[in-house]
Amino acid sequence: MKFKLFFACLWCAGIAYAQNYGEYKLYSNMDFENGTCADALGNANTLLQNGATITSDTERNGKVVEFKAAQKGNIKFQNSPLNDQMTISFWFKREAADPTEKWRMMFAFYADNANGSNLYFTPRASWSESAYVVYNNKIFNIYTSVIGKPIVNNQWKHYAVVFNDSKIQVYQDGALQSEAIIMGKVSDIKATKWFLGCNPETNYPMDGKMDNVKIYHSALAANQIKALSEDKAVPAPSELNPPVADLSVSLDIDCNTKYQTIRNFGSSDGWNIQSMGLYLTENQKEDIAEKLFSTDFDESGNPKGIGLSAWRFNIGAGTYEQGTASRIATEFRRTECFLNNDKTTYNWNKQAGQRYFLEKAAKTYKVPDIIGWQNSPPVMYTVRGLGFREYGDPKTTILKTEHFSDFGNFLSDVINHFKQEGININYISPLNEPQFDWGPTAAGADVKQEGSPWTNQEITDVVKAINTSFQNKQIDSEMFITEAAAISYVLGNTGHANNQLATFRDPASNLNINNLSNMSNIVSSHSYWDDTDAGKIVDTRKDLVSRMKQLNPALEYWQTEYCLLGDGYKFGFPSGANLSYIQCGIAAARIIHSDLVFANAAGWQWWTTVEHEKNSGAEERWSLFRLALTDDKSQGVYRTTKLLSTMGQFSFFIRPGMKRLDVKRSDNMDDKQTITNQMFSAYIDEKENKVVIVAINASTKNCAINLSVSNLPENINIEEFTPYITSETDDMKCQPAIAAGTQYVLPAYSIVTFVGKTKSGSGIEQQTVENTSFNIFPNPATSRFNIQWKGEEKPDRLSITNLTGQVIHHNEISIENKDGCSFSTASLSPGTYLVTLLFNDNKQTQKLIIR
């Protein structure tokens, strides 16, 4: 219920918060009490159109806007209020609505751009997907609509639409209903027409009422939106309550019990990295490379990238040069081949877009493991000159038998060329998912991608041929096979190319490849299809570990391709609905965790780095980035997905050479229960004396956790953990350090990585100076502390770091600060910090304790 005097006070309170905290700002406020839709703050220039009128409403205890039936009423903003950080809040009551109607935030842009473009928020039952998005006067064939849940008839409901750079969220009565991410940012959109209500250029009537339209030039937090939905004042960010725990568990990380050594986390350039490398600007490509490979932190202590330690380079087959004759329907899934049609000479200028990111990975960011892989051998070596098995052909390899050795020589030549370019291809994976048909469904029909089936006999034969070529040409790259489509094909299964662990690794098998000089000890598979239920997720992977140990304890398992394919990724979530972005992230994290913990995976690689937006769908299932190009490919825009930060929660922090540790949990939850509740894994870097814990909360309950590490060497201890979180609202965001043994509330649907850098017992004291040229008081401090320097010498710079080495504060000393400076501890959690001052290149450090 609306009380006008009460809301006037709230408006003043909102301004006070904006002034005091600078975290959000009320831009526009319309309550319609003066009989118009005028903005009380004077920022929005609005008018009522097409039968929209002001009327009284007893339920809202005041005046509201009414949109009459069979008319196209709306509130038109004559100057756009759009801002990259923005929240629209209003109350709405729909009368006699279609039960399928949902609120939709629609970006409708005209292809010719002649009439400008418009952006509106309206209830609709359906929507055509023929709209365009225009950035910088360039047309991108992508469609964006944020769809809420069905509207309830004859009830006042509160709605909020939050713009946060590229993300748009719709809330109803304080609860998140839907979200979508647009390409670029809101400020990139050239929206010249902006409406609340019906689009006047279409015939979709609105019969309902709207009240209290507020626009904030800030992306309000969920707690703030909840307050708006309750007709309360919006709390300042500093007043937001931390999550309350619904349950708790204590973890003991045992450093005495170690499992596999981690080799890498990686991703693939399959298909669409070529587009990024060819059509984006240099600045765009630099940004993408940094996001993929950087192991640095930004000024706020957040990771700049996800620190991939493996990069998969697709060595193409030549279907791109064939064009439509390749019969691969999608242009972007055709690949160039370095080998010319004469089967003798090479064109090393091919695959330029892929080579750009390969060079960035190998040369700029020093990614340790570069993997070359194929879907199809070069088409000039195949039985029909195609990159797939023709309809009706036997389910055998498409590579001609007489070209097995040529295929090996081709791979040798590619490896040698890149070695001369300063890029070492450490591993070659020559075969991909040999179990499948890789053919059309009818004679002469198109296919989706390159691919070849292989029998187990053919696999052994071609691997021996490749190995001979590697020996002859002095190639030291190692092979791994066979990238089986699922773990079940490694262990047994029925059908084609099955039981591959025993077939290729059992010394008693006549097809074993154990003694080949360039064969690695890696057993590889994909994690598709073994993600559909708890039994498959847990038991299948444990069975793999057991059987690998029986055959050869030196064997190592790598999961080399996974994305949210099929429907198995929806396991553990409510059925019948698309997963939200963070739910997709949790689904991916569940399989990463399961492969690491239950299958002892030493390497883990995501399927594809980028997918075109128009092929991506509503959920974030396929790629780490989404890309859109103009029809003429003269411009491109891209965005990251929640899968990028999900991957980064592992790849950035768990570095090659770290060992997985045993984790004991106080609730003794069964492994099969953990994967839909809370999952924990831990790793130790024995060189850097660092322990990393990855916590995944796959449930809707907040869980309080306590972390302790046991059996560390006597001279080593961990005093603090720094958490980094990926959640609905955050992406690998650094949070204040917590003291070891203190409680941390793991939010529902979140992934948190805790980094505990170990110090020697006297490590802090060793870094501090006894007779420094400055004092800290009070120390220990509570709400505030002061730094005062002695004598006439003034420091040049000051920094405050936590015990993990993360910089909390860093600045140059202002000339006005003659004697010292003062700091609030509001942003610092209780714990120990190091305060460092630089006096003419003389660095002095003291310990600061916050209580």
C-alpha positions in Angstrom: 0.0 0.0 0.0 1.3 3.5 -0.9 1.5 6.3 1.6 2.5 9.6 0.0 4.1 11.2 3.0 6.0 8.1 3.8 7.4 7.9 0.2 8.5 11.6 0.3 10.6 10.7 3.3 12.0 7.7 1.6 13.0 9.8 -1.4 15.0 12.1 0.9 16.6 9.1 2.5 17.5 7.8 -0.9 19.3 11.1 -1.7 21.1 11.0 1.6 22.4 7.5 0.9 23.6 8.6 -2.5 25.4 11.6 -1.0 26.9 9.7 1.9 28.0 6.5 0.1 28.2 7.4 -3.6 27.1 3.8 -4.4 23.8 4.6 -6.1 21.8 7.5 -7.2 18.1 8.1 -7.6 17.8 9.6 -11.1 14.1 9.8 -11.6 11.0 9.6 -9.3 7.4 9.6 -10.6 4.5 9.0 -8.2 1.7 10.6 -10.4 0.1 12.4 -7.4 0.0 15.7 -9.1 -2.0 14.3 -12.0 1.0 14.1 -14.4 3.9 11.7 -15.0 6.3 14.5 -14.3 9.6 13.5 -12.7 10.0 15.0 -9.2 13.8 15.3 -9.8 13.4 16.9 -13.2 15.8 14.5 -15.0 13.3 12.5 -17.0 11.2 14.3 -19.7 8.2 12.0 -20.0 4.6 12.1 -21.3 1.6 9.8 -21.4 0.6 8.5 -24.8 -2.3 6.7 -26.5 -5.0 6.7 -23.8 -2.7 6.3 -20.8 -4.3 8.4 -18.1 -3.9 9.2 -14.4 -6.6 7.6 -12.1 -7.1 6.9 -8.4 -6.5 3.5 -7.0 -7.7 2.5 -3.5 -5.3 -0.4 -3.2 -2.3 1.8 -3.8 -4.0 4.6 -1.8 -3.3 7.3 -4.4 -3.0 8.0 -8.0 -1.6 5.7 -10.7 -1.2 5.5 -14.4 -3.8 3.4 -16.2 -3.3 1.7 -19.6 -6.8 1.1 -21.1 -7.7 -2.1 -22.9 -7.4 -2.2 -26.7 -5.1 0.9 -26.7 -1.4 1.3 -27.1 -0.8 3.3 -23.9 2.6 3.9 -22.5 4.9 6.3 -20.7 7.3 7.7 -23.2 10.7 9.0 -22.2 11.6 11.9 -24.5 15.2 11.8 -23.3 16.7 8.3 -22.8 17.5 7.5 -19.2 19.8 4.6 -20.2 22.9 4.1 -18.2 25.3 1.2 -17.9 24.5 1.0 -14.2 20.8 1.4 -13.8 17.7 0.1 -12.1 14.0 0.7 -13.0 11.5 0.1 -10.2 7.7 0.2 -10.5 4.5 -1.4 -9.4 2.1 -3.0 -11.9 -1.3 -4.6 -11.9 -2.5 -6.5 -15.0 -6.2 -7.0 -15.6 -7.5 -9.9 -17.6 -4.2 -10.9 -19.0 -3.4 -13.9 -21.2 -2.1 -16.5 -18.7 0.9 -17.0 -20.9 1.9 -13.3 -20.8 5.3 -12.5 -19.3 7.2 -9.4 -18.7 9.8 -8.8 -21.5 12.5 -6.3 -21.7 12.8 -6.0 -25.5 15.6 -4.4 -27.6 13.9 -3.8 -30.9 16.1 -2.2 -33.4 15.3 -1.4 -37.0 17.6 -3.0 -39.6 17.7 0.2 -41.8 18.1 2.4 -38.7 16.0 5.0 -40.5 13.5 5.3 -37.7 16.1 5.1 -35.0 15.7 2.3 -32.5 13.6 1.6 -29.4 13.8 -0.1 -26.1 10.8 -1.0 -24.1 9.5 -3.1 -21.2 6.1 -4.7 -21.8 4.0 -7.8 -21.1 3.7 -10.1 -24.1 2.6 -13.7 -24.7 5.0 -14.3 -27.5 7.6 -12.6 -29.6 9.1 -12.7 -33.0 12.8 -13.4 -33.1 13.4 -11.2 -36.2 14.8 -8.2 -34.4 18.2 -6.6 -35.0 20.7 -5.0 -32.6 22.6 -2.0 -33.8 25.9 -0.8 -32.3 27.7 2.2 -33.7 25.3 2.2 -36.7 26.4 -1.4 -37.6 23.7 -4.2 -37.7 24.3 -7.4 -35.9 21.9 -10.3 -36.5 21.3 -11.1 -32.9 18.2 -10.9 -30.8 17.9 -10.0 -27.2 14.9 -10.3 -24.9 14.8 -10.7 -21.1 11.8 -12.8 -20.2 10.2 -13.0 -16.8 7.6 -15.4 -15.4 3.9 -15.4 -16.2 2.0 -12.3 -14.9 -0.5 -12.7 -12.1 -3.9 -11.1 -12.9 -5.5 -8.5 -10.7 -2.7 -8.2 -8.2 -0.3 -5.4 -7.7 3.2 -6.7 -8.2 6.6 -5.0 -7.8 9.0 -5.2 -10.8 12.6 -4.1 -11.0 14.8 -4.2 -14.1 18.5 -4.0 -13.3 21.1 -3.0 -15.9 24.7 -3.9 -14.9 27.0 -3.2 -17.9 26.0 -6.1 -20.2 23.7 -8.0 -17.8 20.0 -7.2 -17.5 17.9 -8.8 -14.7 14.1 -8.8 -14.1 12.8 -9.1 -10.5 9.3 -9.6 -9.3 8.4 -8.9 -5.7 12.1 -8.9 -4.8 12.9 -12.3 -6.4 15.0 -12.7 -9.5 12.8 -13.9 -12.4 15.0 -13.8 -15.4 18.3 -12.5 -16.7 20.1 -12.0 -20.1 23.3 -10.6 -21.2 23.6 -8.3 -24.3 26.6 -7.8 -26.5 28.7 -4.8 -25.4 27.2 -2.5 -22.8 24.0 -0.7 -22.5 25.8 2.5 -23.5 26.7 0.9 -26.8 23.0 0.7 -27.8 21.7 3.6 -29.9 18.2 3.7 -28.4 16.3 6.8 -29.5 12.8 5.7 -28.4 12.3 4.4 -24.9 9.0 3.3 -23.4 7.4 1.7 -20.3 4.3 0.0 -21.6 3.2 -0.9 -25.1 5.3 -0.2 -28.1 3.1 2.3 -30.0 4.3 0.9 -33.4 2.8 -2.5 -32.7 -0.7 -3.6 -31.8 -0.2 -5.1 -28.4 -2.7 -3.4 -25.9 -2.1 -2.9 -22.3 -5.0 -3.1 -19.8 -3.5 -2.5 -16.4 -2.1 0.1 -14.0 1.4 1.3 -13.0 2.6 3.2 -10.0 5.8 4.6 -8.5 8.3 4.6 -11.3 11.8 5.1 -9.9 15.0 5.0 -11.9 18.4 4.7 -10.2 21.6 5.2 -12.1 23.1 2.3 -10.2 22.7 -1.5 -10.4 21.0 -2.1 -7.1 21.8 -5.2 -5.1 19.2 -7.9 -4.5 18.7 -6.8 -0.9 18.0 -3.2 -2.1 15.5 -4.4 -4.6 13.8 -6.5 -1.9 13.4 -3.3 0.2 11.8 -1.5 -2.7 9.3 -4.4 -3.2 8.3 -3.9 0.4 7.8 -0.2 0.1 10.8 0.5 2.3 13.7 2.8 2.0 16.6 1.5 0.0 19.4 0.5 2.4 22.9 1.8 1.6 25.3 -0.9 0.4 27.2 -0.7 3.7 23.9 -1.6 5.5 23.3 -4.8 3.5 23.1 -7.8 5.7 25.6 -10.7 5.0 24.0 -14.0 4.0 22.6 -16.0 6.9 23.7 -19.6 7.0 21.1 -22.3 6.7 23.6 -25.1 7.6 27.2 -25.4 8.5 30.2 -27.8 7.9 33.8 -27.9 9.0 36.5 -28.9 6.7 39.9 -30.4 7.5 42.5 -30.3 4.7 45.0 -33.1 5.3 48.4 -32.3 3.8 49.7 -35.8 4.5 47.2 -37.4 2.0 48.0 -36.4 -1.6 46.5 -37.6 -4.8 47.2 -36.6 -8.4 49.5 -33.9 -9.6 47.7 -31.3 -11.6 49.1 -30.7 -15.1 46.8 -28.1 -16.7 43.4 -26.5 -17.2 42.7 -25.6 -20.8 40.3 -24.7 -23.6 40.0 -25.2 -27.3 40.2 -22.9 -30.3 37.7 -25.1 -32.1 36.0 -23.3 -35.0 35.2 -19.8 -33.9 38.5 -18.5 -32.5 39.4 -18.1 -36.2 36.6 -15.5 -36.5 37.9 -13.6 -33.4 41.4 -13.6 -34.7 40.4 -12.4 -38.2 37.6 -9.9 -37.7 38.1 -8.2 -34.3 40.4 -5.2 -33.6 43.8 -5.6 -32.1 42.5 -4.1 -28.8 39.7 -6.5 -28.7 42.0 -9.5 -29.3 44.4 -8.3 -26.7 41.6 -8.1 -24.2 40.4 -11.6 -25.0 43.9 -13.0 -24.8 44.4 -11.4 -21.4 41.1 -12.8 -20.1 42.1 -16.3 -21.2 45.7 -16.5 -20.2 46.7 -13.8 -17.7 47.8 -14.9 -14.3 48.0 -11.3 -13.0 45.7 -9.3 -10.6 44.2 -5.9 -11.2 44.4 -2.9 -8.9 41.5 -4.2 -6.8 43.0 -7.6 -6.3 40.8 -9.4 -8.8 42.2 -11.8 -11.4 42.7 -10.2 -14.8 42.1 -13.5 -16.6 41.6 -17.1 -15.9 45.2 -18.2 -16.3 44.7 -21.1 -18.7 47.7 -23.5 -18.5 46.8 -25.5 -21.7 45.6 -24.4 -25.2 44.2 -26.7 -27.7 45.0 -25.8 -31.3 42.9 -27.3 -34.0 45.1 -28.4 -37.0 42.6 -28.0 -39.8 41.6 -30.4 -42.5 40.9 -28.1 -45.5 37.1 -28.0 -45.6 37.1 -24.2 -45.6 38.9 -24.1 -48.9 36.1 -26.3 -50.3 33.4 -23.8 -49.4 29.9 -25.1 -49.8 31.2 -28.2 -51.6 32.6 -29.3 -48.2 28.9 -29.9 -47.3 29.6 -28.6 -43.8 26.6 -26.4 -43.4 28.1 -23.7 -41.2 31.0 -21.6 -42.6 32.6 -21.1 -39.3 32.9 -24.9 -38.7 35.0 -25.4 -41.8 38.8 -25.3 -41.2 41.7 -24.3 -43.4 44.6 -26.7 -44.0 48.3 -25.8 -44.1 48.9 -28.6 -46.7 48.2 -27.6 -50.3 46.3 -29.7 -52.7 49.5 -30.9 -54.3 50.1 -32.9 -51.0 53.6 -31.7 -51.0 53.9 -27.9 -50.3 52.5 -25.9 -47.4 50.9 -22.5 -46.9 51.8 -21.4 -43.4 49.7 -18.3 -43.7 46.5 -20.3 -43.2 44.6 -20.4 -40.0 45.6 -16.8 -39.3 43.0 -16.1 -36.7 43.8 -19.3 -34.8 47.5 -18.7 -35.1 47.1 -15.2 -33.4 45.8 -16.8 -30.2 48.2 -19.7 -30.4 51.1 -17.2 -30.4 49.5 -15.2 -27.6 49.2 -18.4 -25.5 52.7 -19.8 -26.3 54.8 -16.7 -26.6 53.2 -13.8 -24.7 51.6 -15.7 -21.8 53.9 -18.8 -21.7 51.1 -21.3 -21.5 53.0 -24.5 -20.6 50.9 -27.1 -22.5 50.1 -26.6 -26.2 48.0 -29.4 -27.7 47.5 -30.0 -31.4 44.3 -31.9 -32.3 42.2 -32.9 -35.3 38.6 -33.7 -36.1 39.5 -35.0 -39.6 42.7 -35.8 -41.4 43.5 -33.5 -44.4 40.7 -33.9 -47.0 43.3 -34.6 -49.7 44.0 -37.9 -47.9 40.4 -39.0 -47.3 38.5 -41.6 -49.3 36.0 -39.1 -50.8 37.9 -35.9 -50.4 35.5 -34.9 -47.7 36.0 -34.1 -44.0 33.3 -36.6 -42.8 32.0 -40.1 -43.5 29.6 -40.2 -46.5 26.1 -41.6 -46.0 26.1 -45.4 -46.6 29.9 -45.8 -46.2 31.2 -48.3 -43.7 31.7 -47.1 -40.2 35.5 -46.9 -40.6 38.0 -44.2 -40.9 37.8 -41.7 -43.8 41.6 -41.7 -44.0 42.8 -43.9 -46.9 45.0 -46.7 -45.7 47.8 -45.7 -48.1 47.9 -42.2 -46.4 48.4 -43.4 -42.8 52.1 -42.6 -43.0 51.4 -39.3 -44.9 49.1 -38.3 -42.1 52.0 -38.8 -39.7 54.4 -36.8 -41.9 51.8 -34.0 -42.1 51.6 -33.8 -38.3 55.4 -33.9 -38.0 55.8 -31.1 -40.5 53.2 -28.9 -38.6 55.0 -29.5 -35.3 58.4 -28.7 -36.9 57.2 -25.5 -38.5 55.8 -24.2 -35.2 58.9 -25.2 -33.4 60.9 -23.0 -35.8 58.4 -20.2 -35.0 59.2 -20.6 -31.2 56.0 -22.6 -30.4 56.4 -26.0 -28.9 53.4 -28.3 -29.5 53.8 -30.5 -26.5 51.1 -33.0 -27.3 49.2 -34.3 -30.4 45.7 -35.7 -30.2 45.2 -37.1 -33.7 41.8 -38.7 -33.2 38.5 -37.4 -31.8 35.5 -39.3 -30.6 36.0 -42.4 -32.9 32.7 -43.9 -31.6 30.4 -41.8 -33.7 29.2 -42.0 -37.3 30.2 -38.5 -38.3 28.0 -38.6 -41.4 24.9 -37.1 -42.9 21.4 -38.5 -42.3 20.7 -38.9 -46.0 22.7 -39.2 -49.2 24.1 -35.8 -50.4 22.9 -34.0 -47.2 25.0 -31.5 -45.3 26.7 -32.2 -41.9 27.3 -30.1 -38.9 31.1 -30.5 -38.6 34.2 -32.5 -39.6 34.7 -35.9 -38.1 35.8 -39.5 -38.7 34.9 -42.8 -37.1 37.8 -45.2 -36.3 37.9 -48.9 -35.3 40.2 -49.9 -32.5 42.4 -51.7 -35.1 42.6 -48.6 -37.2 43.5 -46.5 -34.2 46.5 -48.8 -33.3 47.6 -48.8 -37.0 47.5 -45.1 -37.5 49.1 -44.3 -34.1 52.0 -46.6 -35.0 52.4 -44.9 -38.4 52.4 -41.4 -36.7 55.0 -42.7 -34.1 57.3 -43.9 -36.9 57.1 -40.5 -38.6 57.9 -38.8 -35.3 60.9 -41.0 -34.8 62.2 -40.4 -38.3 61.8 -36.6 -38.1 63.0 -36.4 -34.5 59.7 -35.1 -33.0 59.6 -35.1 -29.2 55.9 -34.3 -29.0 53.8 -36.9 -27.2 50.5 -38.4 -28.4 47.5 -39.2 -26.3 44.4 -41.1 -27.5 41.6 -41.4 -28.1 39.5 -38.6 -26.8 36.7 -41.1 -26.3 33.2 -39.5 -26.4 32.6 -40.6 -22.8 34.3 -42.3 -19.9 32.0 -45.3 -20.5 33.7 -46.0 -23.9 37.1 -46.1 -22.1 35.8 -48.7 -19.6 33.7 -50.8 -21.9 30.3 -49.9 -23.4 28.9 -51.5 -26.5 29.1 -50.6 -30.1 31.9 -49.0 -32.0 35.5 -48.3 -30.7 34.7 -49.4 -27.1 36.7 -50.8 -24.1 39.6 -48.6 -25.0 41.5 -48.7 -21.7 42.0 -52.5 -21.9 42.4 -52.5 -25.7 45.2 -50.0 -25.8 46.8 -50.2 -22.3 46.6 -53.9 -21.3 49.9 -55.6 -22.2 48.0 -58.7 -23.0 46.1 -56.9 -25.8 47.4 -57.3 -29.3 46.4 -53.7 -30.0 48.3 -52.1 -27.0 50.4 -49.1 -27.7 52.3 -48.9 -24.4 55.8 -49.2 -25.8 55.6 -46.6 -28.6 58.4 -44.0 -28.1 56.1 -41.0 -28.5 53.1 -42.3 -26.7 52.3 -40.5 -23.4 50.9 -42.2 -20.3 47.7 -40.2 -20.7 44.3 -41.8 -20.9 41.9 -39.2 -22.4 38.2 -39.0 -22.7 35.4 -36.5 -22.7 32.9 -36.2 -19.9 29.7 -36.1 -22.1 26.8 -38.4 -21.2 28.4 -39.5 -17.9 26.8 -36.4 -16.2 23.1 -37.4 -16.1 22.7 -38.8 -12.5 24.7 -39.2 -9.3 25.6 -42.8 -10.0 27.1 -42.1 -13.4 28.9 -39.0 -12.1 30.5 -40.7 -9.1 30.7 -44.4 -9.8 31.8 -44.3 -13.4 34.8 -42.0 -12.4 35.8 -44.1 -9.4 35.7 -47.2 -11.6 38.0 -45.5 -14.0 40.5 -44.8 -11.3 40.4 -48.3 -10.0 40.9 -50.0 -13.4 43.7 -47.6 -14.4 45.6 -48.5 -11.2 45.1 -52.2 -11.9 46.6 -51.9 -15.3 49.4 -49.4 -14.7 49.6 -47.0 -11.7 51.7 -44.6 -13.9 48.7 -43.9 -16.2 47.3 -40.4 -15.9 43.7 -39.4 -16.8 42.9 -36.2 -18.7 39.4 -34.9 -19.4 39.9 -33.2 -22.7 36.5 -31.9 -23.8 33.3 -30.9 -22.0 30.5 -28.4 -22.3 26.9 -28.5 -21.3 25.8 -30.9 -24.1 22.7 -32.9 -24.1 20.4 -32.7 -21.0 22.6 -34.2 -18.3 23.8 -30.8 -17.2 20.4 -30.2 -15.8 20.8 -32.9 -13.2 20.1 -31.5 -9.7 18.1 -28.5 -10.9 14.3 -28.1 -11.1 13.1 -29.6 -14.4 11.3 -27.8 -17.2 13.1 -24.5 -17.2 16.2 -23.0 -18.7 19.1 -22.7 -16.2 20.2 -19.3 -15.2 23.7 -18.2 -15.9 25.0 -19.1 -12.5 23.2 -22.5 -12.6 25.0 -23.2 -15.8 28.2 -22.3 -14.0 27.4 -24.7 -11.2 26.5 -27.4 -13.6 30.0 -27.1 -15.3 31.7 -26.8 -11.9 30.1 -30.0 -10.7 31.7 -32.0 -13.6 35.1 -30.2 -13.1 35.0 -31.1 -9.4 33.9 -34.7 -10.1 36.6 -35.3 -12.7 39.2 -33.9 -10.3 38.0 -35.7 -7.2 36.5 -38.9 -8.3 38.5 -39.6 -11.6 41.8 -38.1 -10.4 42.0 -36.0 -13.5 45.4 -34.4 -14.0 44.3 -32.3 -17.0 40.9 -30.7 -17.6 39.9 -28.9 -20.8 36.8 -27.1 -21.8 35.4 -27.7 -25.3 35.2 -24.4 -27.0 36.3 -20.9 -26.2 33.9 -19.0 -28.3 30.5 -19.5 -30.0 28.6 -17.2 -32.3 25.7 -15.5 -30.4 23.1 -16.6 -32.9 24.0 -20.2 -32.2 24.3 -19.9 -28.5 20.7 -20.1 -27.2 19.3 -18.7 -24.0 21.5 -20.7 -21.6 25.2 -20.4 -21.3 26.1 -24.0 -22.3 28.8 -24.0 -24.9 31.5 -21.4 -24.6 33.6 -19.0 -22.5 32.8 -16.1 -24.9 30.0 -15.2 -27.2 30.7 -13.4 -30.5 28.6 -11.4 -33.0 29.8 -10.2 -36.3 28.1 -7.8 -38.8 27.1 -9.4 -42.1 30.1 -7.9 -43.8 32.4 -9.0 -40.9 33.7 -5.5 -40.7 32.9 -5.2 -36.9 32.5 -7.6 -34.1 31.3 -7.5 -30.5 31.7 -10.1 -27.8 31.0 -10.8 -24.2 32.2 -13.3 -21.6 29.9 -15.9 -20.1 29.6 -17.2 -16.5 31.5 -20.3 -17.8 34.6 -18.2 -18.1 34.7 -17.2 -14.4 33.6 -20.8 -13.5 36.6 -22.2 -15.3 38.8 -19.5 -13.7 37.8 -20.5 -10.2 39.9 -23.6 -10.9 42.4 -22.7 -13.7 43.7 -19.4 -12.2 44.4 -20.7 -8.8 45.2 -24.4 -9.3 48.5 -24.2 -11.1 50.6 -27.0 -12.8 52.5 -29.1 -10.3 50.1 -28.6 -7.5 48.8 -31.8 -5.8 45.3 -32.5 -4.7 44.8 -33.1 -1.0 42.3 -35.1 1.1 39.3 -33.1 2.4 37.4 -34.4 5.5 34.0 -32.8 6.2 32.3 -32.8 9.5 28.9 -33.8 8.1 30.3 -37.0 6.5 28.0 -36.4 3.5 28.0 -39.3 0.9 29.8 -38.5 -2.3 26.6 -38.8 -4.3 24.9 -36.3 -2.1 27.7 -33.8 -2.3 27.3 -33.1 -6.0 23.9 -31.5 -5.5 24.8 -29.8 -2.2 28.3 -28.6 -1.3 31.5 -29.9 -3.0 35.0 -29.2 -1.7 38.5 -30.0 -3.1 41.9 -28.8 -2.0 45.4 -28.5 -3.5 48.9 -27.7 -2.3 51.7 -25.8 -4.0 54.7 -27.3 -2.2 57.1 -24.8 -3.8 55.1 -21.7 -2.9 53.8 -23.1 0.3 50.2 -22.3 -0.7 47.0 -24.2 -0.1 44.0 -23.6 -2.4 40.4 -24.8 -1.6 37.6 -24.7 -4.1 34.1 -24.7 -2.6 31.0 -25.2 -4.7 27.5 -24.6 -3.3 25.1 -26.3 -5.8 22.1 -25.9 -3.4 19.7 -23.1 -2.7 20.9 -22.9 1.0 23.7 -20.7 2.4 26.3 -22.9 4.1 28.7 -21.7 6.8 32.1 -23.4 6.5 35.1 -23.5 8.7 38.5 -24.2 7.2 41.5 -25.8 8.9 44.6 -27.3 7.5 46.4 -30.2 9.2 49.8 -31.9 8.9 51.6 -28.9 7.5 55.4 -28.9 8.0 56.2 -27.7 11.5 57.7 -24.4 10.3 54.7 -23.5 8.1 51.4 -22.1 9.1 48.4 -20.4 7.4 47.0 -17.4 9.1 44.5 -16.2 6.5 42.6 -17.3 3.4 41.6 -14.9 0.7 38.2 -15.8 -0.9 37.4 -15.2 -4.6 33.8 -15.7 -5.6 31.8 -16.4 -8.7 28.0 -16.1 -8.0 24.9 -14.6 -9.6 26.4 -11.1 -9.3 30.2 -11.7 -9.1 32.9 -13.1 -11.4 36.1 -14.2 -9.6 35.7 -11.2 -7.3 38.3 -10.9 -4.5 36.8 -10.6 -1.0 38.4 -9.5 2.3 40.7 -12.1 3.8 39.4 -14.2 6.6 41.5 -15.6 9.5 42.1 -19.3 9.5 39.5 -21.1 11.6 36.9 -18.4 11.2 33.5 -19.0 9.6 32.7 -18.0 6.0 29.1 -18.2 4.7 29.2 -19.9 1.2 26.2 -18.3 -0.6 23.7 -20.5 -2.4 24.7 -21.2 -6.1 28.2 -19.9 -5.8 31.8 -21.1 -6.3 34.4 -19.7 -3.9 38.2 -20.4 -4.2 40.1 -19.8 -0.9 43.8 -19.0 -1.3 45.9 -19.6 1.8 49.5 -18.6 1.4 51.6 -20.3 4.0 54.3 -18.4 5.9 57.2 -19.7 8.0 56.5 -19.4 11.7 58.3 -16.0 12.0 57.5 -14.9 8.4 55.7 -11.7 9.4 58.3 -10.7 11.8 61.0 -11.2 9.2 59.3 -8.8 6.9 59.0 -6.0 9.5 61.6 -3.5 10.6 62.3 -3.0 14.3 63.4 0.7 14.1 61.1 2.2 11.5 60.6 5.9 10.6 56.9 5.7 11.3 54.4 4.7 14.0 51.0 3.0 13.7 48.4 3.7 16.4 46.3 2.3 17.8 47.7 -1.1 17.0 45.7 -3.4 17.4 43.1 -1.1 15.8 39.3 -1.3 15.7 37.4 1.3 13.7 40.4 3.5 12.6 44.2 3.7 12.7 46.7 6.4 12.1 50.2 6.4 10.5 52.6 9.0 11.6 56.2 9.4 10.3 59.1 10.7 12.3 61.4 13.5 11.6 61.6 15.6 8.5 61.8 12.7 6.0 58.4 12.0 4.3 57.6 8.7 2.5 56.9 8.7 -1.2 54.5 5.8 -1.3 52.4 3.8 1.0 50.8 0.3 0.7 48.8 -2.0 2.8 48.8 -5.7 2.0 47.2 -8.8 3.5 49.3 -11.9 4.4 48.6 -13.4 0.9 50.4 -10.5 -0.7 47.3 -8.9 -2.1 47.5 -5.1 -2.1 44.6 -3.7 -0.2 45.6 0.0 -0.5 48.3 1.7 -2.6 49.0 5.3 -3.3 51.5 8.1 -3.5 51.8 10.3 -0.4 50.2 13.7 -1.0 52.4 16.8 -0.3 49.7 18.0 2.1 50.3 15.0 4.3 53.1 16.5 6.3 53.1 14.4 9.4 50.8 11.4 8.7 47.5 10.0 7.6 44.5 8.2 8.9 42.5 5.2 7.7 39.1 3.7 8.4 39.0 -0.1 8.9 35.5 -0.4 7.5 36.7 -2.2 4.4 39.1 -4.4 6.3 38.1 -7.7 7.9 39.7 -8.7 11.3 43.2 -10.0 10.8 46.8 -9.2 10.2 48.1 -6.8 7.6 51.5 -5.4 6.5 51.9 -1.6 6.2 54.8 -0.6 4.0 56.2 2.9 3.4 58.9 3.8 0.9 61.4 6.5 2.0 63.7 7.3 -0.9 64.0 3.7 -2.0 64.2 2.5 1.6 61.3 0.2 2.2 60.0 -0.1 5.8 57.3 -2.5 6.9 55.3 -2.9 10.1 52.6 -5.3 11.2 49.1 -4.0 11.7 46.4 -6.0 13.6 42.7 -5.2 13.0 40.2 -6.5 15.6 
